[in-house]
Amino acid sequence: MNFTLDDCYWHDSILESIFLDRKDLGENDVIEIVVDWYDKPRSKILCKGVCLFKAVMNSGIHVKETIDIAYIGPADDPDLLHFYKLWDGAFDNVQLYCFVIKTNSTGSEIKILTEDAEGVII
């Protein structure tokens, strides 16, 4: 069963794990994020066609990592604009989304530039 990420109540949901799958190098890099939702069954977010994964995460705090907010960034996000400029036209025909997760517990931020993101109940 799939669901849309916009329909999720992100605040205080628990970020359980992040897994980077690069078995199909450069063709379909995938990031799997497992979330224990505040108001839905535990599920996995699949980001397919990942072009950039940027994480500034803090560790050493013995609490569950709760999410403050998650959203699709604007078209003028600096990392998205820098990526397009860096690749100089190679991704002009590809719609990329800038998916951002910010956490409560450690003040961490995760940013993923991806072609597609969907939620799957596990």
N, C-alpha and C positions, 0 to 999 in steps of 0.2 A: 504494500500500500504506500503510495507516495503522497506527499503534502507539499504545499508551497511554504517557503521560508518566511514570507511576509505574514502568514497566518499564525506564526509562533509567538508565544509569550517568552521572550528571551530573558527578561530580568529575573535574577535569582535561580535560573536553571543552572545545572551543574555541567561544566565542561569536563568530561571524563578522560578523553584521550584524543590524540591527533596522530594519524598515521600517514606517511608519505609513501605511495606506491609508484615506483619508477620501473616496473617490469617492461613497459612498452616505452622506453626512453625517447623523449621528444615527440612521440606520436600521440600519446594519451597519458600524461602524468596525472595521477589522481591523488587527492587528499581526502581522507576519511576522518570525519570528526564525530565522536560519539558524545551525545548530549542526553542527560537525564533531565527531562523537561519538568518544569514547575507544574504544568497542567496537561501534559500529554504523555503517552508511553515513551520509554527510552528509545532513542532512534539514532540513525547514522546520517550525517550530511555528506553527500558525495559531491566533491568539486572535481569536474572532469575537464580535461584540456587545460590544466593549470600552466600558466606562463610565469608566474612569480609567486613565491611564498616568502613572506617577511614576518618574522615573529620576534617581538621583544618581550620575553617572559621572565618573570622573577620566580625563584624557587626558594625552598628552605622554610616556608611557612606551612605549618601542619594543620591546614584547613582545606576543605573542598574548594575547588576553583569555581566560584559562581560567576555568571555572566552579568555584566551591567547592561550592555547594549550590543546589538548586532544589526548591521544594515548594509545595503548596497550603496557604495560611495558614489558621489556625483561624477559626471563626465569630466569635470575639471580637477579630479583628484591628482595631486602632484606625482604620485607613483605611477598612476595610469598614463598621464601625459609623458612622463620621463620614459616609460617603457615604449610607447609608440615612437617617440623621438629616437631612442636608442636603436630600434629596429628599422628605422628609416623606410617606412612603407611596406615592410614585409607582412604586417598585420592589418593593413588598411581595409581588407575585406572580411575581417574577423571581428565580431562583436564580443568584446571582453567586459566582464563585470568585475568591479572592485568590491569584494566581500570583506567586511571588517567586523571583528569581534573584539570588544573591550571587556575586561574582567573587573569584578569587584574586589576579590580577595587579595590579589597581588598587583593590581593596576597594570596588568599586561595588555598588549595589543597584538592582534594577529591580522594580517592583511593578505588576501589571496586574490590574484588576478586570474580569472578563470573564464572559460567559454560557457560553462554550465554548472549550476548547483541545484541539487534536489535533495529532498529529505525522504528517507526510507525508514519505516518503523521496523525495528529488529526484535 
